Amino acid sequence: MSSTDRGGASEVVRGALGHADALYNLARWLARDPIEAEDLVQETFTRALAAAHQFEAGSNLKAWLLRILRNAYLDSRRRSKTEAAELQVENVDEIGSAVETVDESQAAQIRAVVADEIAQAVRALPEIWRTVVILDLEGLTESEMASVLGCAEGTVKSRLSRARAVLRERLAPHRP
């Protein structure tokens, strides 16, 4: 390995570490298991280091890493040949009518219930919709998402639109 190869690899590693949280976030949503998510992030760093010479300077490192992570996830699914059944969103009792005065602990409990229901709604999405929602939350543009997912930008727009519509429907009881 030449010194320029090592220099490129170290640049990728230094930059990649700055995106560890985003990688873990996507891995956690994809894998649904914190230990598997950590393994996916580690595999992503391993693959990124091995392919550092392929990274084009000036391009979006975060999108490149997220694509590697998604590919590692898909590879692991193919190898195991097991499809995880999509979680069914349980019917949850409505929170009830708003109370005029709520102390801080009650407000925190309500926020936790709503946050849990939002997480359940996102987890219940098909994997490809869940992925595009998480990438959107990570701040990637539709063009960058298309690069990560290996599809056309119009496909990303369609998936994102459908995922948002389903989430709006499932979370409608929580709208003011």
C-alpha positions in Angstrom: 0.0 0.0 0.0 1.4 3.4 -1.0 1.6 6.4 1.3 -1.1 8.1 -0.8 -3.5 5.1 -0.3 -2.9 5.3 3.5 -3.5 9.0 3.4 -6.9 8.6 1.6 -7.8 5.8 4.1 -7.0 8.0 7.1 -9.1 10.8 5.6 -12.1 8.5 5.2 -11.6 7.2 8.7 -11.3 10.6 10.3 -14.4 11.8 8.4 -16.3 8.6 9.0 -16.0 8.8 12.7 -18.0 12.0 12.6 -20.9 10.1 11.1 -20.9 7.3 13.6 -24.2 8.5 15.3 -26.0 8.7 11.9 -24.7 5.3 11.0 -25.8 3.7 14.3 -29.2 5.4 14.0 -29.9 3.9 10.6 -28.5 0.6 11.6 -30.7 0.5 14.7 -33.8 1.2 12.7 -32.9 -1.4 10.1 -31.7 -4.2 12.4 -34.1 -3.5 15.3 -31.5 -4.9 17.6 -28.8 -2.7 19.3 -26.1 -5.5 19.1 -26.8 -6.2 15.5 -26.8 -2.4 14.8 -23.3 -2.1 16.4 -22.1 -5.0 14.3 -23.4 -3.3 11.2 -21.7 0.0 12.0 -18.4 -2.0 12.6 -18.9 -3.8 9.3 -19.5 -0.4 7.6 -16.2 1.0 9.0 -14.4 -2.2 7.9 -15.8 -2.0 4.4 -15.2 1.8 4.2 -11.6 1.4 5.2 -11.1 -1.4 2.6 -12.7 0.7 -0.1 -11.3 4.1 0.9 -9.4 4.4 -2.4 -12.8 4.3 -4.2 -14.2 7.3 -2.3 -14.3 10.4 -4.5 -12.9 13.5 -2.8 -15.5 16.2 -2.6 -18.5 13.8 -2.6 -20.8 13.3 0.3 -19.0 11.0 2.7 -22.1 10.5 4.9 -24.2 9.3 2.0 -21.3 7.0 0.9 -21.1 5.5 4.4 -24.9 5.1 4.7 -24.9 3.2 1.4 -22.2 0.9 2.6 -24.2 0.3 5.8 -27.4 -0.4 3.9 -25.6 -2.8 1.6 -24.0 -4.6 4.6 -27.5 -4.9 6.1 -28.9 -6.3 2.9 -26.0 -8.7 2.6 -26.6 -10.0 6.1 -30.3 -10.5 5.3 -29.4 -12.4 2.2 -26.9 -14.6 4.0 -29.3 -15.5 6.8 -32.1 -16.0 4.3 -34.6 -15.0 7.0 -37.1 -12.3 6.6 -38.0 -10.5 9.7 -41.8 -10.2 10.0 -42.9 -6.6 10.1 -44.0 -5.5 13.5 -47.7 -5.0 13.8 -48.7 -1.8 15.4 -50.8 -2.5 18.4 -53.9 -0.6 19.0 -53.1 1.8 21.8 -55.7 3.5 23.9 -56.0 7.2 23.0 -54.3 9.4 25.5 -57.6 11.1 26.2 -58.7 14.7 26.1 -56.1 17.3 27.0 -56.0 18.3 30.6 -55.7 22.0 31.2 -53.0 21.8 33.9 -50.5 19.0 33.7 -47.5 18.9 35.9 -44.1 18.3 34.4 -43.9 14.6 35.2 -47.2 14.0 33.6 -46.2 16.0 30.5 -43.0 13.9 30.3 -45.0 10.7 30.5 -47.3 11.8 27.7 -44.3 12.8 25.5 -42.8 9.3 26.2 -46.1 7.6 25.2 -46.4 9.7 22.0 -42.7 9.2 21.2 -43.1 5.4 21.6 -46.2 5.4 19.3 -44.2 7.4 16.7 -41.4 4.9 17.0 -43.8 2.0 16.7 -45.4 3.6 13.6 -42.0 4.0 12.0 -41.0 0.4 12.9 -44.2 -0.9 11.3 -43.3 0.6 7.9 -41.9 -1.7 5.3 -38.0 -1.7 5.5 -37.6 0.4 2.3 -40.0 3.1 3.6 -38.5 3.0 7.0 -35.0 3.5 5.5 -36.0 6.5 3.4 -37.7 8.1 6.4 -34.6 7.7 8.6 -32.4 9.0 5.8 -34.7 12.0 5.5 -34.4 12.6 9.2 -30.6 12.4 8.9 -30.9 15.4 6.5 -30.0 13.8 3.2 -31.4 15.3 0.1 -33.5 13.1 -2.2 -30.6 12.9 -4.6 -28.3 11.7 -1.8 -31.0 9.2 -0.7 -31.2 7.9 -4.2 -27.5 7.4 -4.2 -27.6 5.5 -0.9 -30.5 3.3 -1.9 -29.2 2.7 -5.5 -32.5 3.9 -7.1 -33.9 6.8 -9.1 -34.7 10.1 -7.4 -38.3 9.7 -8.4 -38.5 6.4 -6.6 -37.2 8.0 -3.4 -39.8 10.8 -3.8 -42.5 8.1 -4.2 -41.4 6.0 -1.2 -41.0 9.1 1.0 -44.4 10.4 0.0 -46.1 7.0 0.7 -44.3 6.5 4.0 -45.3 10.0 5.2 -48.9 9.3 4.2 -49.0 6.1 6.2 -47.3 7.8 9.2 -49.9 10.7 9.0 -52.7 8.2 9.0 -51.3 6.1 11.9 -50.5 9.2 14.0 -53.7 11.1 13.2 -55.1 10.6 16.7 -52.2 12.6 18.1 -52.8 15.7 16.0 -54.1 18.8 17.8 
